[in-house]
Amino acid sequence: MAVKGVWREEQMTERQFLVVIETQRVKGYLFASRFLRETRGASMLLDKLNRTETERLLQATSCEVVYLGGGSGRVLFASKSEAERCAQQVRELYQQKTHNARVSVEVVQREEGESFPTWMARGVRESQRNKLARVGGVQITV
């Protein structure tokens, strides 16, 4: 896994698949309980899932982490199969570790000649569109 925040143009051109991770309905999950200790616990669980456990999953891959934190993530992959495998593992991680959190994980291929910022923005739009349409989000219940 490459160093966070250090992107080299040659790496970006070989990595053509973006995984967009978005935790859905965070407020509903965090404030499902009226007890502050449970709200804090839910917040800490999401942070651990996003920053620690998702990063641990990524260590077994040849990815480039763009951003991971705050309930969201952007990760670059060279192969579609590896990106899709990662996306499925993140969905399963949320399913195993939470009671009712929802996560949307999208794999977005870079278009020919597309700039890096445009690609990131398109990935987020696709995630939001699927989130609003309730497609691609996984309802998590244990």
C-alpha positions, 0 to 999 in steps of 0.5 A: 500500500502506498503512503497516504497523501503522496501521489505520483502521476505515473501511479495515478495513470496505472490505477484506473479503478476508484473505490468510493466508500460512503457510510450512509445515514450516519446521524441515524446510526449514531443517534439511534440511542438516547444514551450518550455513552451508546452514541459515543460508542457508535461513533467510535465504532464507525471511526475504527471501521473506517480508519483502522479495519478498512485500512487493515483490509487494504494492506493486503492489496496493491492500492493507493489510499487517497483518503480514509476517514470520517465515514468515507474513503477513496482508494485507487486500484490497478485492476477491476477485480481487485477493486471489486474484491475490496468493495465486497470486503468493506461491505462484509466488514460493516455487516459483521461489525455493526448492527444497523449501519449502512455503507455504499461502496462503488467501483468507478473506472476512470474514463479516457482523458478524465482529470483526477478531480473530475474522476473523484467528483464523478465517483462521489456523484455515483455513490450519492445517486445510488444512495438516494436510489437505495441501490448499492447500499447494504442494510446492515442488521445482526 
